[in-house]
Amino acid sequence: MANIAMLGTGLIGMFYTMSLTSKRGRDKVVVVAGTQPEKTKAFAEKWGIPNWTTNLAEAIQRPDVDLVVIGLPNYLHLEAALLATQAGKGILCTKPLARNAAEAKQMLDAVDKAGVFAGYLEDLAYTPKTLKALQSIRNGSLGKILWTRSREAHPGPHSDWFWKKELSGGGAIVDMGCHCIEIGRNFIGKDVRPLEVMCWGATQVHPIEAEDSAVGLVKYATGAIGQFEVAWTFRGGMDLRDEVSGTEGTVWLNHWLRTGFEMFSAPGQRGYVSEKSESDTGWLFPVGDEVGALGYTDMFVDMLDAYEQGKQPMETFYDGYVVNAIMDAAYRSMDSKQWEPVLLDVWRGSEDITDQAARTDFDAEHYLIKQEVMPDGKIKFILKNKQSGEITQTIQ
Ligand SMILES: NC(=O)c1ccc[n+]([C@@H]2O[C@H](COP(=O)([O-])OP(=O)(O)OC[C@H]3O[C@@H](n4cnc5c(N)ncnc54)[C@H](O)[C@@H]3O)[C@@H](O)[C@H]2O)c1
């Protein structure tokens, strides 16, 4: 059981509070902090939280608080994390961990030094579909992972601070690329070192300084490529899709617009349909259990079980730091138009993993490149001679 201080009463403060009170049932939000007294008080009343404040330090330092949940704008994550470590509290911080890797490293160092529990709230690594796909992949169902693609796109975020580069740390990459990159890392293997990044990004639509659209490739030590696609320019709701391709198979996941719940309504829903829906009439794609489908429920179960058992959760501050370092490389690549190295002060994964192409023997002299059943029913084998390298075909 944990007593929690919820920092933030915005979109994520609401989703987090909703999920925290849903599944385990034994954790309590004992205080909430927000900016506006009336809104914060109303939030506390709505969710049955006994205390509220507009002072972050006051919420964090309360003696009855065990864990601090940071659901604040990106520019406040470092400050809140430092206050929490100074008070000796455990911390759960939303994504992105920070505006850049330098800030994320300060947060990582602070929790390591204070020896407090810390979890990175990357909910999209915990969607029920993702957890099931990860289990299959770890069981070897897809063979060696070669390529992942993760896409998050919608018409743009809901609060002013996201659009100010100095407050958020960037545009669509820092806001949503962090999800896509960490989803890719989970599928490829978090033990595998990210080496370099090539990224295109541009401000295609909105009158802002930061990128509202980007596509990037993260190259890993196994040779795997993690592709991320993000946009604040997409029309039609929230496009959340992942794909994984391995030597033995493929997984496709669609988390939001095609979840199996599709309805048409001429008069309309008259209000909220699901996060970032653009229309409440005509064809609609509602989501039955929004906090479940987005991974919040399973994420908090993992985080709070780990906290109670003194273990590491699936997503740690170190993961958040690696993601920030990958995003820093993406921003450098956008400027240089070159592959840019991922600069990590400390690498906690494997050093032994290298890029080795798989080889399948056909016979003593040949590797098998490909086999295919042809329209006449015969099987064609494409072979490579191990000595000469010559490529030939044979039909059986
Ligand atoms: N899927 C996800 O994991 C997800 C989704 C949305 C947002 N987020 C993250 O959550 C964080 C907040 O985003 P949001 O969408 O809730 O933003 P928001 O603008 O909806 O809410 C931010 C809230 O922060 C609080 N706040 C701001 N300054 C404060 C201060 N000085 N003291 C106390 N409270 C203060 C206010 O309550 C405000 O409502 C961001 O880091 C964002 O990236 C994560």
The ligand as an SDF file (V2000), in Angstrom:
LIG
                    3D

 44 48  0  0  0  0  0  0  0  0999 V2000
    0.4260    9.1160  -22.2020 N   0  0  0  0  0  0  0  0  0  0  0  0
    1.0730    9.7950  -21.3110 C   0  0  0  0  0  0  0  0  0  0  0  0
    1.8600    9.2170  -20.6010 O   0  0  0  0  0  0  0  0  0  0  0  0
    0.8620   11.2600  -21.1740 C   0  0  0  0  0  0  0  0  0  0  0  0
   -0.2720   11.8780  -21.7250 C   0  0  0  0  0  0  0  0  0  0  0  0
   -0.4450   13.2410  -21.5420 C   0  0  0  0  0  0  0  0  0  0  0  0
    0.5190   13.9860  -20.8620 C   0  0  0  0  0  0  0  0  0  0  0  0
    1.6310   13.3700  -20.3530 N   0  0  0  0  0  0  0  0  0  0  0  0
    2.6850   14.1220  -19.6570 C   0  0  0  0  0  0  0  0  0  0  0  0
    2.1520   14.6040  -18.4400 O   0  0  0  0  0  0  0  0  0  0  0  0
    2.7020   15.8830  -18.1470 C   0  0  0  0  0  0  0  0  0  0  0  0
    1.5480   16.8710  -17.9580 C   0  0  0  0  0  0  0  0  0  0  0  0
    0.7850   16.8820  -19.1440 O   0  0  0  0  0  0  0  0  0  0  0  0
   -0.8010   17.1920  -19.1270 P   0  0  0  0  0  0  0  0  0  0  0  0
   -1.3130   16.7240  -20.4230 O   0  0  0  0  0  0  0  0  0  0  0  0
   -1.4230   16.6950  -17.8860 O   0  0  0  0  0  0  0  0  0  0  0  0
   -0.7370   18.7800  -19.1150 O   0  0  0  0  0  0  0  0  0  0  0  0
   -1.8940   19.7640  -18.6870 P   0  0  0  0  0  0  0  0  0  0  0  0
   -1.5220   21.0860  -19.2330 O   0  0  0  0  0  0  0  0  0  0  0  0
   -3.2220   19.1530  -19.0240 O   0  0  0  0  0  0  0  0  0  0  0  0
   -1.7920   19.8070  -17.0970 O   0  0  0  0  0  0  0  0  0  0  0  0
   -0.6560   20.2610  -16.4340 C   0  0  0  0  0  0  0  0  0  0  0  0
   -1.0300   20.4650  -14.9710 C   0  0  0  0  0  0  0  0  0  0  0  0
    0.1680   20.7040  -14.2220 O   0  0  0  0  0  0  0  0  0  0  0  0
   -0.1720   21.4160  -13.0660 C   0  0  0  0  0  0  0  0  0  0  0  0
    0.8580   22.4410  -12.7940 N   0  0  0  0  0  0  0  0  0  0  0  0
    1.5380   23.2000  -13.6890 C   0  0  0  0  0  0  0  0  0  0  0  0
    2.4210   24.0040  -13.0210 N   0  0  0  0  0  0  0  0  0  0  0  0
    2.2940   23.7170  -11.7060 C   0  0  0  0  0  0  0  0  0  0  0  0
    2.9140   24.2050  -10.5260 C   0  0  0  0  0  0  0  0  0  0  0  0
    3.8810   25.1180  -10.5600 N   0  0  0  0  0  0  0  0  0  0  0  0
    2.5050   23.6930   -9.3390 N   0  0  0  0  0  0  0  0  0  0  0  0
    1.5370   22.7500   -9.2750 C   0  0  0  0  0  0  0  0  0  0  0  0
    0.9230   22.2560  -10.3630 N   0  0  0  0  0  0  0  0  0  0  0  0
    1.2870   22.7300  -11.5640 C   0  0  0  0  0  0  0  0  0  0  0  0
   -1.5580   21.9980  -13.2430 C   0  0  0  0  0  0  0  0  0  0  0  0
   -2.4080   21.2600  -12.4050 O   0  0  0  0  0  0  0  0  0  0  0  0
   -1.8880   21.7010  -14.6820 C   0  0  0  0  0  0  0  0  0  0  0  0
   -3.2440   21.4430  -14.8100 O   0  0  0  0  0  0  0  0  0  0  0  0
    3.6490   16.2070  -19.3110 C   0  0  0  0  0  0  0  0  0  0  0  0
    4.9670   15.8790  -18.9620 O   0  0  0  0  0  0  0  0  0  0  0  0
    3.1630   15.3300  -20.4440 C   0  0  0  0  0  0  0  0  0  0  0  0
    4.1710   15.0040  -21.3600 O   0  0  0  0  0  0  0  0  0  0  0  0
    1.7900   12.0170  -20.4680 C   0  0  0  0  0  0  0  0  0  0  0  0
  1  2  1  0
  2  3  2  0
  2  4  1  0
  4  5  1  0
  4 44  2  0
  5  6  2  0
  6  7  1  0
  7  8  2  0
  8  9  1  0
  8 44  1  0
  9 10  1  0
  9 42  1  0
 10 11  1  0
 11 12  1  0
 11 40  1  0
 12 13  1  0
 13 14  1  0
 14 15  2  0
 14 16  1  0
 14 17  1  0
 17 18  1  0
 18 19  2  0
 18 20  1  0
 18 21  1  0
 21 22  1  0
 22 23  1  0
 23 24  1  0
 23 38  1  0
 24 25  1  0
 25 26  1  0
 25 36  1  0
 26 27  1  0
 26 35  1  0
 27 28  2  0
 28 29  1  0
 29 30  1  0
 29 35  2  0
 30 31  1  0
 30 32  2  0
 32 33  1  0
 33 34  2  0
 34 35  1  0
 36 37  1  0
 36 38  1  0
 38 39  1  0
 40 41  1  0
 40 42  1  0
 42 43  1  0
M  CHG  2   8   1  16  -1
M  END
$$$$
